[in-house]
Amino acid sequence: MKDKLKSVNKGGLLGMLGEVQKTTPDQWQNPESVKNMAKKFAEQLKIPVNEERLNQFMKAYKDATKGGTPNANVEDLVKKYGNGKIDDATVKEMKKFIKPKD
C-alpha cells in the first residue's frame, strides 16, 4: 500500500483529506458511513480491497472508536485484527491517533 500511495496524484490525496476534515462527528459515529468512505477512497487510490478485508477493518474501527471517539489500546487491536501483518512503524503511527483506554 505504501508503494501505491507514492504513485497517487497528490491533489487527489489532498482532496480526500479535505473530505475527511469535512466529515461530521455523526458521520464518524456511523460505521456504515465510515465503511463507505473507506471503500470510496480505496477505489480512488485504485487499491483493491475485498469485502472481507473491509469488514475486518470495520470491526477494528468499531472496537477502536466505541461510538466515534478513539480510545482503544493499539496493541490489543493489532493482536486481534492485524494477523501479524502490521509492522512497528505502523503501530507507532496508529498510536498518534488512538489513545489507550483509562
N, C-alpha and C positions, 0 to 999 in steps of 0.2 A: 504494500500500500504506500509506503514511503516513496518508492520509485515512481508510482503513479502520480503522487502529489507533486513531484518535481516537474512533471511534464504538463501540469494543469495550467490553463490560462489564468494568470494572476488576477486579472479583472473579474473573471467569473468567480474565483475563490473569494475575492473581496465582496462580491455581490451576495454570495452565500452567507458570509459573516454578517453582512448588513441585515439579511433576513433573520438570522439568529438574534441579533440585537433587537429587532422589532417584535420578537416573539413575546407574548404577554405571559404573566405568571399562570393564568388559567390554562394557556396552551401547554406550558411545561408540565402542569399537573395532569394533563390528559394524555395517557400513554399512547393512545391511537394517533393523536396529533404529532407526538414525538416520533412515532414509528413512520408516519407518512413523510415527515421532514427528513428523516434519515434515509429513507428509500429514495426520495427525490434528489437529495444531494449525492447519493451513490450513483444514481443514473446520470446526473450532470457531470460527475467526475469520471464516468464510464468505468466504474468499479463494479464488477459483477458481485452481487450479494444475493445468495439464495434465501428463500423464505425461512428455512430452519435457522440459519445464522442470524437473520434479522429478529426472529422470535427469541433466540437466545440473548441477543443484545437487549431486547425489551424486558426480559426477566431480570437481567442485571440492572437495567435502568430503574425498574420499579424497586428493587432492593436498595439501590444506591440513593434514591431520592425520597422514598417514603412520603409521597404527597408533594413532590416538586422541590424539596429542599435537600441539596446534597448533604448527607450526614452519615454515610456508611464507612466501615473500615475497609480501606482499599485492599489490604492483604486478604481479607476474607472474601471479597468479591473476586479477586484474581484466582484464588484457590477454587472457588465454587464454579466460576464461569470461564476461566482462562484456558482450560485444557492444556496447561503447560506451554502455551504459545505466546505469553506476554513477557517481554524482557524487562530488566530492571529499570532501564531508561524510561520505558512507557509507564511503569508503576510510579516512578518519580513524578512524571508529568500529571498522572491521574491525581496524585496527592495534592497538587496545586488547586484542584477544583472540587475535590471531595474531602470533606473534613470527617475525622473519626467521630463515632458516637461517644457521648459522655457517659 
